[in-house]
Amino acid sequence: MIICQCNIITDLDFENAVITLLSGDPDLTVTPGRVIRALNARRQCSGCLPALNSMIDTCKKQCHSESCPRQAWRKAHPKMPTCAQ
């Protein structure tokens, strides 16, 4: 679903960008601006910010919990880095 009408960015694009940022540093302070820049876009009308903030919170919580799909991957590949390490 398109979340950002100005830049035509979908919820999956945003989610993947958040996960990528957290994969590099799980304690990183992820902001909407950082996510939008990671997608090589610019904030314009800011209509997507409430949805993006919610997505950031959800991804951050899942990244640090056992419900993270990356946790199963991490158990299968213990020597590889993931967002939850």
Secondary structure, DSSP 8 states (H G I E B T S, - for coil): -EEETTTTEEHHHHHHHHHHHHHH-TT----HHHHHHHTT----S-TTHHHHHHHHHHHHHHHTSTT-HHHHHHHHSTTS--TT-
